[in-house]
Amino acid sequence: HWHAPEKSLEREQFWQVLNECVAGLPDRQAKIFFLREIEGMSADEICKVMDVTTTNNLWVILSRIRMRLRTCLEINWFESQPKA
């Protein structure tokens, strides 16, 4: 039963764009993003696995990753959507 198929398509397209944005990150950043946001690993675990020296460094890296993804999504998703 389809309540709003166009909304489902938009969500699917959004995830496709997000995946493309993540794929555009440097490998190390993509891995850190995946471990934190998809795997749900703790900061301490990520620091050990990815050899990040301190938790503060990890927060800086994650902040930069999120800013890159935000910029990518603004360009490739939000600006490409039809205006209401």
ChimeraX attribute file (.defattr): number of C-alpha atoms within 10 A of each C-alpha:
attribute: neighborCount
match mode: 1-to-1
recipient: residues
	/A:1	4
	/A:2	7
	/A:3	7
	/A:4	8
	/A:5	10
	/A:6	10
	/A:7	11
	/A:8	12
	/A:9	11
	/A:10	13
	/A:11	12
	/A:12	12
	/A:13	13
	/A:14	16
	/A:15	13
	/A:16	13
	/A:17	16
	/A:18	18
	/A:19	12
	/A:20	15
	/A:21	18
	/A:22	21
	/A:23	13
	/A:24	14
	/A:25	15
	/A:26	10
	/A:27	11
	/A:28	10
	/A:29	19
	/A:30	16
	/A:31	16
	/A:32	22
	/A:33	20
	/A:34	14
	/A:35	18
	/A:36	15
	/A:37	10
	/A:38	10
	/A:39	10
	/A:40	12
	/A:41	14
	/A:42	12
	/A:43	18
	/A:44	14
	/A:45	15
	/A:46	19
	/A:47	18
	/A:48	12
	/A:49	11
	/A:50	15
	/A:51	10
	/A:52	16
	/A:53	11
	/A:54	12
	/A:55	16
	/A:56	12
	/A:57	12
	/A:58	19
	/A:59	12
	/A:60	11
	/A:61	16
	/A:62	17
	/A:63	12
	/A:64	13
	/A:65	19
	/A:66	15
	/A:67	12
	/A:68	16
	/A:69	19
	/A:70	16
	/A:71	14
	/A:72	18
	/A:73	18
	/A:74	13
	/A:75	11
	/A:76	16
	/A:77	18
	/A:78	14
	/A:79	10
	/A:80	10
	/A:81	10
	/A:82	6
	/A:83	6
	/A:84	3
